[in-house]
Amino acid sequence: MSTAYERNLALIRLVEAEGIARVDPPMLLEANQYFELAGEEFGRSLMMSLGNDGVEYCLRPEFTIPIVAQYVKQGLAGAPAAYSYMGPVFRQNGTGPTEYVQAGVELLGQPDSDRALDEVLTFARRTLGVYGVAAPRIRLGGVALFEALLANADMPEAWRPRLRHRFGHPDAMARLLDRVTADEGTTVSMEPGGAEALVDYIAEQMLAAGFNPETGRRPEEVAARYAEKLALAAARVPAETVAMLRLYLSIEGPAITAFDEIEALGAHYRMDLAAPLAALRRHQAMLARLAPEAEIRFDASFSPRLDYYTGVVFEMLSPLGAVLASGGQYDRLLQLLGAGRPVAASGCAVWVNRLEQEFGG
């Protein structure tokens, strides 16, 4: 049995492998980017502080966003880069503030995105191997597969982004599908020329209530949100489409069996899902070679609760169900952080504390 010191040295060797630059982003980061990119749900876990400059800061809750932000800021978007890290992150949970140790890799701008993801999976597998975890439970998800399903599905365009935004939130998705079924295409409309008048009306009401329309949510944003609600209420999603979505999202099981089910579903509904399915099959086969004793399952409803993930996503779990490593492809994040064009990106984070607690001996 290895000692904690020996395990730490083995992790350092993985993090500082040839061809990878180990980085250490600042401990104190502006919180706004996390609210914008990771959402309010993640934001509730931040450990916050207000600076004398009026800016809200947080203790580093993860590594990916600051690493990618720096890569874009340096004008490297599109250039191949490989970064790694190991250090503390800070979150709040049900018991209060907690400090964790994470290790991980971020592969950006790589010419072969599939190979890059394989390297990320290999890093995660080797990190678990430091602790003797030979047979993790592996859960795969397909963000690109769900997006292909939405693109092929028969529905009004207004519903596609709303459904995409709920992906990875099973309870919220179920409520939205119930709403789609219940609305039955309610007819709602805005009077001709009403959009401009609505903006003026909202601005007047905000001023009357003591809010400055030039700060916070602007009248145009409120009006646009209202118009979106009208469009959704007036749009009818066919019952067959709702049934297809429910059926797809219920698929969960051994990966090969699940992929066959999805292929049959695509054929039945005449949808082209070949490319994202092929990518999933490829990475499942690679994982089977990496960890022949592991249980590899596919969950059609699974995605990290972050909208910037784009392709194959994964978790490696302990027998008790704790997430030991997680990540995947997140090409969308770089454009959200200012890159002028799509840039391939893959990465993962490994929860070192959990590995030490369950397998450190």
C-alpha positions in Angstrom: 0.0 0.0 0.0 1.5 3.4 -1.0 1.7 6.3 1.4 0.0 9.6 1.0 3.4 11.1 0.2 4.0 8.6 -2.6 0.5 9.2 -4.0 1.1 12.9 -4.0 4.4 12.5 -5.9 2.6 10.2 -8.5 -0.1 12.9 -9.0 2.6 15.6 -9.5 4.3 13.4 -12.1 1.0 13.2 -14.0 0.3 16.9 -13.7 3.8 17.8 -14.8 4.1 15.4 -17.7 6.1 16.3 -20.7 4.1 18.6 -23.1 1.8 20.0 -20.4 2.3 23.4 -18.7 1.3 23.4 -15.1 -0.5 26.6 -14.1 -1.9 28.1 -10.9 -4.7 30.7 -11.5 -5.2 33.3 -8.8 -7.0 32.3 -5.6 -9.2 35.4 -5.8 -11.3 35.8 -8.9 -14.1 38.1 -10.1 -17.3 36.3 -9.3 -19.3 37.8 -12.2 -17.9 35.5 -14.8 -19.1 32.5 -12.8 -22.7 33.9 -12.5 -22.6 34.6 -16.3 -21.1 31.3 -17.4 -22.1 28.8 -14.7 -25.4 30.2 -13.6 -27.1 31.0 -10.3 -27.1 27.4 -9.1 -23.3 27.2 -9.2 -23.1 30.8 -7.9 -24.8 29.7 -4.7 -21.7 27.6 -3.9 -19.2 30.4 -4.2 -17.4 31.9 -1.3 -17.9 35.6 -1.9 -16.2 38.9 -0.9 -16.9 42.5 -1.8 -13.8 44.6 -2.7 -13.4 48.3 -1.9 -13.8 48.9 -5.6 -17.4 47.5 -5.4 -16.5 44.4 -7.4 -17.7 41.0 -6.1 -14.9 38.5 -5.8 -14.9 34.8 -4.9 -12.3 32.3 -3.8 -11.4 30.0 -6.7 -14.2 27.5 -7.1 -12.7 25.6 -10.0 -9.8 25.9 -12.5 -11.3 25.6 -16.0 -12.8 29.1 -16.4 -9.7 31.1 -15.3 -7.4 28.9 -17.3 -9.4 29.3 -20.5 -10.0 33.0 -19.8 -6.2 33.6 -19.6 -5.6 31.6 -22.8 -8.1 33.8 -24.7 -6.8 37.0 -23.1 -3.3 36.1 -24.3 -4.5 35.9 -27.9 -3.8 32.2 -28.2 -7.3 31.2 -29.3 -6.9 28.4 -31.9 -3.3 27.7 -31.0 -2.7 24.2 -29.5 -2.1 24.4 -25.7 -2.1 21.9 -22.9 -2.5 23.0 -19.3 -2.6 21.1 -16.0 -3.2 22.0 -12.4 -3.3 20.7 -8.9 -4.4 22.8 -5.9 -7.2 23.9 -3.6 -10.7 25.1 -4.7 -13.3 26.5 -2.4 -17.0 25.8 -2.3 -20.0 26.2 0.1 -22.1 23.2 0.7 -24.8 22.2 3.1 -22.4 22.1 6.0 -20.6 25.4 5.3 -17.4 26.5 3.6 -15.2 23.7 2.4 -11.7 23.5 0.8 -11.0 20.7 -1.7 -8.0 19.7 -3.8 -8.5 19.2 -7.5 -6.1 18.0 -10.2 -6.9 18.2 -13.9 -6.0 19.0 -17.5 -7.3 21.3 -20.1 -6.4 20.7 -23.8 -7.2 23.7 -26.0 -7.0 24.2 -29.7 -5.9 20.7 -30.4 -6.0 19.8 -34.1 -7.7 16.4 -33.4 -10.5 16.9 -30.9 -11.3 13.2 -30.5 -7.7 12.4 -29.7 -7.6 15.3 -27.2 -10.6 13.8 -25.4 -9.0 10.4 -25.3 -5.9 12.0 -23.7 -8.2 13.6 -21.1 -9.9 10.3 -20.4 -6.4 8.7 -20.1 -5.3 11.3 -17.6 -8.5 10.7 -15.5 -8.0 7.0 -15.6 -4.3 7.2 -14.6 -5.1 9.5 -11.7 -7.6 7.1 -10.3 -5.0 4.3 -10.9 -2.7 6.1 -8.4 -5.3 5.1 -5.8 -5.7 1.6 -7.1 -9.2 2.3 -8.6 -9.2 -0.3 -11.3 -13.0 -0.6 -11.9 -14.7 2.8 -11.6 -18.3 3.2 -12.6 -18.2 5.4 -15.7 -21.2 7.4 -16.9 -21.2 8.9 -20.4 -23.4 11.6 -21.8 -23.9 13.1 -25.2 -24.5 16.9 -25.4 -23.9 16.9 -29.2 -26.2 13.9 -29.5 -29.1 15.7 -27.7 -28.5 18.9 -29.8 -28.7 16.8 -33.0 -31.9 15.3 -31.7 -33.3 18.8 -31.1 -32.2 19.9 -34.6 -34.0 17.0 -36.2 -37.1 17.1 -34.1 -40.4 18.5 -35.4 -41.0 21.6 -33.2 -41.2 25.4 -33.4 -37.8 27.0 -33.3 -38.7 29.0 -30.2 -38.6 25.8 -28.1 -35.2 24.5 -29.1 -33.0 26.8 -27.0 -35.4 26.4 -24.0 -35.2 22.6 -24.1 -31.4 22.8 -24.6 -31.1 25.0 -21.6 -32.9 22.4 -19.4 -30.7 19.5 -20.6 -28.8 18.0 -17.7 -31.5 19.2 -15.2 -33.9 16.2 -15.2 -36.5 17.6 -12.9 -36.6 21.0 -14.8 -36.8 19.1 -18.1 -39.7 17.0 -16.9 -41.6 20.1 -15.8 -40.9 21.8 -19.1 -42.2 18.8 -21.1 -45.3 18.7 -18.9 -45.8 22.4 -19.7 -45.3 21.8 -23.4 -48.0 19.1 -23.3 -50.4 21.2 -21.1 -50.1 24.4 -23.1 -51.7 22.8 -26.2 -50.6 25.7 -28.4 -52.3 28.5 -26.5 -53.0 31.5 -28.7 -51.4 34.7 -27.4 -50.4 37.7 -29.4 -49.0 41.3 -29.1 -50.7 44.2 -30.7 -49.0 45.4 -33.9 -46.3 47.9 -33.1 -46.7 46.8 -29.5 -43.0 46.0 -28.8 -41.8 49.6 -28.8 -44.8 50.7 -26.7 -44.1 47.8 -24.2 -40.5 49.0 -23.7 -41.8 52.5 -23.0 -44.4 51.2 -20.6 -41.9 49.1 -18.7 -39.4 52.0 -18.5 -42.2 54.2 -17.0 -43.2 51.6 -14.5 -39.5 51.1 -13.4 -39.1 54.8 -12.9 -42.3 55.0 -10.9 -41.1 52.2 -8.7 -37.8 54.0 -8.1 -35.6 51.8 -10.4 -33.2 53.3 -12.8 -33.8 51.8 -16.3 -30.1 52.4 -17.1 -28.8 50.0 -14.4 -29.6 46.4 -13.8 -32.1 44.8 -16.2 -33.0 47.2 -18.9 -36.6 47.7 -20.2 -35.5 46.2 -23.5 -34.4 43.0 -21.8 -37.7 42.7 -19.8 -39.7 43.3 -23.0 -37.6 40.7 -24.9 -38.3 38.1 -22.2 -42.0 38.9 -22.3 -42.0 38.5 -26.1 -40.2 35.2 -25.7 -42.9 33.9 -23.4 -45.5 35.0 -25.9 -43.8 33.1 -28.6 -43.5 30.0 -26.5 -47.1 30.1 -25.4 -48.3 30.4 -29.0 -46.0 27.6 -30.3 -47.3 24.1 -30.5 -44.9 21.1 -30.0 -46.5 18.0 -31.6 -47.4 15.3 -29.0 -45.3 12.8 -31.0 -42.2 15.0 -30.5 -42.8 15.3 -26.8 -43.2 11.5 -26.6 -40.0 11.0 -28.6 -38.1 13.4 -26.2 -39.4 11.5 -23.2 -38.4 8.2 -24.7 -34.9 9.4 -25.6 -34.3 10.9 -22.1 -35.3 7.7 -20.4 -32.6 5.7 -22.1 -30.0 4.6 -19.6 -27.9 1.4 -19.3 -24.8 -0.4 -20.6 -23.3 2.0 -23.2 -23.4 -0.4 -26.2 -27.0 -1.4 -25.5 -28.0 2.2 -25.1 -26.3 3.3 -28.3 -28.2 0.6 -30.2 -31.5 1.8 -28.7 -30.7 5.4 -29.7 -29.8 4.3 -33.2 -33.1 2.4 -33.5 -35.0 5.5 -32.2 -33.2 7.7 -34.8 -34.2 5.3 -37.6 -37.8 5.2 -36.4 -38.2 9.0 -36.3 -36.0 9.5 -39.4 -33.3 11.6 -37.6 -29.7 11.8 -38.6 -27.8 11.0 -35.4 -24.9 9.1 -37.0 -22.0 11.5 -36.3 -22.5 12.1 -32.5 -23.3 8.4 -32.0 -20.1 7.4 -33.8 -18.1 9.7 -31.5 -19.7 8.2 -28.4 -19.0 4.6 -29.7 -15.4 5.5 -30.4 -14.8 6.9 -26.9 -16.7 4.1 -25.2 -14.4 1.6 -27.0 -11.3 3.6 -25.9 -12.5 3.6 -22.3 -13.1 -0.2 -22.4 -9.5 -0.6 -23.4 -8.3 1.8 -20.7 -10.4 0.2 -17.9 -11.5 -3.3 -19.0 -13.0 -4.0 -15.6 -15.0 -0.8 -15.4 -18.8 -0.6 -15.8 -19.5 1.9 -18.7 -23.0 3.2 -18.9 -24.7 5.8 -21.1 -27.3 8.1 -19.6 -29.2 10.1 -22.3 -30.3 12.7 -19.7 -26.9 13.3 -18.3 -24.9 16.5 -18.8 -22.9 18.7 -16.4 -25.2 21.6 -15.4 -23.1 24.1 -17.5 -24.3 25.3 -20.9 -20.8 25.5 -22.4 -20.3 21.7 -22.8 -20.7 20.6 -26.4 -19.8 17.0 -27.1 -19.1 13.9 -25.1 -19.2 14.3 -21.3 -18.3 11.8 -18.6 -18.0 11.0 -14.9 -16.0 8.4 -13.1 -17.6 7.3 -9.9 -16.7 5.3 -6.8 -18.7 2.2 -5.8 -20.5 4.5 -3.3 -21.5 6.9 -6.1 -19.1 9.8 -5.3 -17.9 11.6 -8.4 -14.1 11.1 -8.6 -13.4 12.6 -12.0 -15.6 14.5 -14.5 -15.3 16.5 -17.7 -15.6 16.3 -21.4 -15.7 18.6 -24.5 -16.6 22.2 -23.9 -15.9 24.1 -27.2 -18.6 26.7 -26.5 -16.8 28.1 -23.5 -14.0 29.8 -25.5 -16.3 31.9 -27.6 -18.3 32.9 -24.5 -15.0 34.1 -23.1 -14.2 36.2 -26.1 -12.6 33.9 -28.7 -13.5 35.1 -32.2 -14.2 31.6 -33.5 -15.0 28.1 -32.3 -12.0 26.4 -30.6 -11.9 22.8 -29.7 -11.5 22.2 -25.9 -11.5 19.1 -23.6 -10.7 18.8 -20.0 -11.4 17.1 -16.7 -11.2 17.7 -13.0 -10.3 15.0 -10.5 -11.4 15.2 -6.8 -8.2 14.3 -5.0 -9.8 14.6 -1.5 -12.5 12.0 -2.3 -9.9 9.6 -3.7 -7.8 10.0 -0.6 -10.7 9.5 1.7 -12.2 6.4 0.0 -9.0 4.7 -1.3 -6.1 6.3 0.5 -5.9 3.6 3.1 
